Amino acid sequence: MTKHRSPDERASQILDAARDCFLEKGYFATRMDEIAEASGLSKGGIYFHFDSKKDIFRSLVEQEYEQAMEFIDGVIDSQEGMAKTISDLGKHFTERFATTDAPRFQAIIVEMGIRDKDVRSMLLSLQESYIERLSEMIEEGVENGQLRPVDPDSAALLLKAIIDGIQAGYGIGYEPDNAKLIQTTMQILGKGLMAEGDDD
């Protein structure tokens, strides 16, 4: 007898199965039949929750973004000082890249952004929100004297580029020394971004 699950649980079941399929075969080679089989549901069950394969993919992208932003908001709102905030962000994302399939899935997201204009528009909107949140953090750090006077938007874009670059490396199998990577990142940021006396 099939275990009864809530609509949210079924949707999560489908998303998890679809993510595995996309990671194994890529977005374009994955068929809805395969997602249904991997999820243990019928195609009708899939379409009850999602309109299309692209709808499933968009939900997965939003899920990735929401998880990242939830952590960023938590760290920024902790009010533990700018040096610790940036350090915690670096540690979190480096550990996430090293221990999950997030970098590989990000590669699929980027490919879709290049090939599909609707997904590209969505990614641009999410990227802008991501950078805006980092920019707010940097602007606050400049105003309270913890960071050097810098353009918040440009600095936020640079931080995001560092995160994306590290993630891309993990996505193709490059595995740096995480402890040294974080230490070196903080040394560079300490010299270039932190105000005097705030880079401990």
Buried (B, 14 or more C-beta within 10 A) or exposed (E): EEEEEEEEEBBBBBBEBBBBBBBEEEBEEBEBEBBBBBBEBEEEBBBEBBEEBBEBBBBBBEEBBEEBBEBBEEBBEEEEBBBEBBBBBBBBBBEBBBEEEBBBBBBBBBBBBEEBEEBBEBBEEBBEEBBEBBBEBBBBBBEEEBBBEBEBBEBBBBBBEBBBEBBBBBBEEEEBEBEEBBEEBBEEBBEEBBBEEBBE
